[in-house]
Every structure is written in C-alpha cells, then in structure tokens.
Amino acid sequence: MLYFRATFFVFISLFLLACEKETAVQRTQAYNTNAILWHQHAAEYKALAHQAFNIAKVQIDNLPMPQASLKPWAVVTDIDETVLDNTPYNAKMALLGKEFDKASWFDWGLQKNAKAVPGALTFFNYVAEKGIEIFYISNRYEGQKQETIENLKMLGFPNADVEHVLLKGSISGKESRRDTVENTHQIALLLGDNLSDFSAVFDDRTAGKAHENVEKMRLLFGSKFIVFPNAIYGHWETKEIFDNNYDWTPAQKDSIRKAKFITY
C-alpha cells in the first residue's frame, strides 16, 4: 500500500508539472496569437508592407547613375518576413502549442510553400529591370540554401541563385556578408524586419543601445534602411525582453513579458 501511495504521488506530481508546463506554453502561444492574426489578416499590415516598398522604389528612382570608375549598385535584403511570409509556420506552432525548434523550421522550409510578402515581387523585379542586383542575406541555416533558392525561384524573384543568396554559417552576424557584397557593389538600400539587417551597431542591444542607435541613425530610415513590421519574433524580443537568454522556461517567459509592461 505504501508503494502504491508513493507511486501515485509521483505520478500526480509529474502530471501536475506537465500540466503547468503545457499551460505556460499555451500562454506563450496565446501571446503570439494576435501577432500572427495581425500579420495574416490585418489590412494595416499589408498597407505597411506596400508603404515600405513604395518608399524603397522612390529611393531606387532617385539613385544617380554610377560612374564608370565606381562599383555598380546593389540592393541587400533579408528574406524572412521581408521577402517571404512564414506566418503559416508560426500559426502551426501556435496550434500545436509548441515553440520554434530547428527540426520543424527545416521541415517548413523543405515544403517551399512560403508566399511573397505583399509588394515584394513587384519591387524586386522592378529593381532587377533597372539593372541592379539583389543580394538576399538571411539567417536561415546554410543547410536550407537549396530549398530557399527554389522557393524564391518558384515565386519569380530575381537573382535567386547560389551567388546572391547568402545564409548563416557559423556566425549569425550579417556584417561580413554585407562586406562581401560591398567588395564588388555599392549598397543602395538595405531592407529587413530586424535592426541587425542594417548595421552591426544594432547587434548590441544591451541597456537601451538599440534605441540610442536608432536615434543616432534616424535619417537613414526611409532613405537607406527600409524596415518591415514583425510583431511575432525578432531581436526586440530575444535580446531586449529576454536579455539574450534562450534558456528561460515558458513559465518564466510569461512572467518576464508581464514584468516588462510599461503601465501607470
């Protein structure tokens, strides 16, 4: 009888612990639900994407012709949530009550079903028609290169090839890849949904550094830096909300989010 009681107590404890964890993950996904729905259904999101590409087009139209002695122009862009829409992946994870993991992300990429962000295809084909090369610098894993190129090609994006799609190797920072482009080209525009898509200064987001640097570089936004909305994920969350700690439990994440609220 004592053995049965002890076993029963252990079972109940494990069950309650699992329920607590599941509830915490569900709270995390509940937090993401409105962000995912906004990206997928709000006309305001679509309007912001078109607005960003319209501003980018004006900048392309205003570019001077490069002199023979200078390097040709190039446009550098992020991929996820700037060129390709991955919200079906986020929605699937929310419905399953799961968080991002590499295996499920690879599986989504292999399906090559990501659609274009509103306005992206029109803009990048316009850039290509102007004789300007596009370089896709993304922190997708290098092992995803083939399916990423195929997904871009299927949608009709220009310069979707090995030379122009530069994915993450051992270093997640993008500065070295931007430097590679600048060895042969002048970068006219950088497009992305994360500040680190624009400059290495934004890799440091401790103690309000990102806000400070945005103010210092404010004149570049809308002229050389074109920012796209992403309320689902990004360094704004991992580095500024969770202090660059990837090991918080779902319950801890839920508490941290609430503690970061600015209220009155």
MOQUIPE-V535929 format. One record per residue. N is the residue number from 1. RES is the residue in one letter. NEAR is the number of other ideal C-beta (glycine too) atoms within 8 Angstrom. Layout:
<<N;RES;NEAR> <N;RES;NEAR>>
This chain:
<<1;M;4> <2;L;5> <3;Y;6> <4;F;7> <5;R;8> <6;A;8> <7;T;8> <8;F;8> <9;F;8> <10;V;8> <11;F;8> <12;I;8> <13;S;8> <14;L;8> <15;F;8> <16;L;8> <17;L;8> <18;A;8> <19;C;8> <20;E;9> <21;K;11> <22;E;9> <23;T;8> <24;A;13> <25;V;12> <26;Q;9> <27;R;10> <28;T;12> <29;Q;13> <30;A;7> <31;Y;10> <32;N;11> <33;T;9> <34;N;7> <35;A;10> <36;I;13> <37;L;9> <38;W;11> <39;H;14> <40;Q;9> <41;H;5> <42;A;9> <43;A;5> <44;E;7> <45;Y;12> <46;K;9> <47;A;8> <48;L;10> <49;A;14> <50;H;10> <51;Q;8> <52;A;13> <53;F;13> <54;N;9> <55;I;10> <56;A;12> <57;K;10> <58;V;8> <59;Q;13> <60;I;14> <61;D;6> <62;N;5> <63;L;9> <64;P;3> <65;M;4> <66;P;9> <67;Q;5> <68;A;4> <69;S;3> <70;L;7> <71;K;7> <72;P;11> <73;W;11> <74;A;13> <75;V;16> <76;V;12> <77;T;14> <78;D;14> <79;I;12> <80;D;10> <81;E;11> <82;T;14> <83;V;13> <84;L;14> <85;D;10> <86;N;10> <87;T;10> <88;P;10> <89;Y;10> <90;N;12> <91;A;10> <92;K;10> <93;M;12> <94;A;11> <95;L;6> <96;L;6> <97;G;8> <98;K;8> <99;E;8> <100;F;6> <101;D;7> <102;K;6> <103;A;6> <104;S;12> <105;W;10> <106;F;11> <107;D;8> <108;W;13> <109;G;13> <110;L;7> <111;Q;6> <112;K;9> <113;N;7> <114;A;10> <115;K;7> <116;A;10> <117;V;12> <118;P;8> <119;G;11> <120;A;13> <121;L;10> <122;T;8> <123;F;11> <124;F;14> <125;N;11> <126;Y;10> <127;V;12> <128;A;12> <129;E;6> <130;K;7> <131;G;5> <132;I;13> <133;E;11> <134;I;15> <135;F;13> <136;Y;15> <137;I;12> <138;S;12> <139;N;6> <140;R;11> <141;Y;8> <142;E;7> <143;G;5> <144;Q;11> <145;K;11> <146;Q;6> <147;E;10> <148;T;15> <149;I;12> <150;E;9> <151;N;13> <152;L;14> <153;K;9> <154;M;7> <155;L;10> <156;G;7> <157;F;14> <158;P;9> <159;N;11> <160;A;10> <161;D;7> <162;V;6> <163;E;5> <164;H;11> <165;V;14> <166;L;10> <167;L;12> <168;K;9> <169;G;5> <170;S;2> <171;I;6> <172;S;5> <173;G;8> <174;K;11> <175;E;9> <176;S;8> <177;R;9> <178;R;12> <179;D;8> <180;T;8> <181;V;14> <182;E;10> <183;N;6> <184;T;6> <185;H;12> <186;Q;10> <187;I;13> <188;A;11> <189;L;12> <190;L;13> <191;L;13> <192;G;14> <193;D;12> <194;N;11> <195;L;13> <196;S;12> <197;D;12> <198;F;10> <199;S;9> <200;A;8> <201;V;7> <202;F;13> <203;D;8> <204;D;7> <205;R;11> <206;T;7> <207;A;3> <208;G;6> <209;K;9> <210;A;14> <211;H;7> <212;E;8> <213;N;12> <214;V;10> <215;E;7> <216;K;6> <217;M;11> <218;R;7> <219;L;5> <220;L;9> <221;F;9> <222;G;6> <223;S;7> <224;K;9> <225;F;11> <226;I;13> <227;V;9> <228;F;13> <229;P;9> <230;N;10> <231;A;6> <232;I;11> <233;Y;7> <234;G;9> <235;H;12> <236;W;9> <237;E;9> <238;T;11> <239;K;12> <240;E;10> <241;I;10> <242;F;12> <243;D;6> <244;N;8> <245;N;6> <246;Y;6> <247;D;3> <248;W;9> <249;T;7> <250;P;12> <251;A;9> <252;Q;8> <253;K;12> <254;D;12> <255;S;8> <256;I;11> <257;R;10> <258;K;7> <259;A;6> <260;K;7> <261;F;6> <262;I;3> <263;T;3> <264;Y;1>>
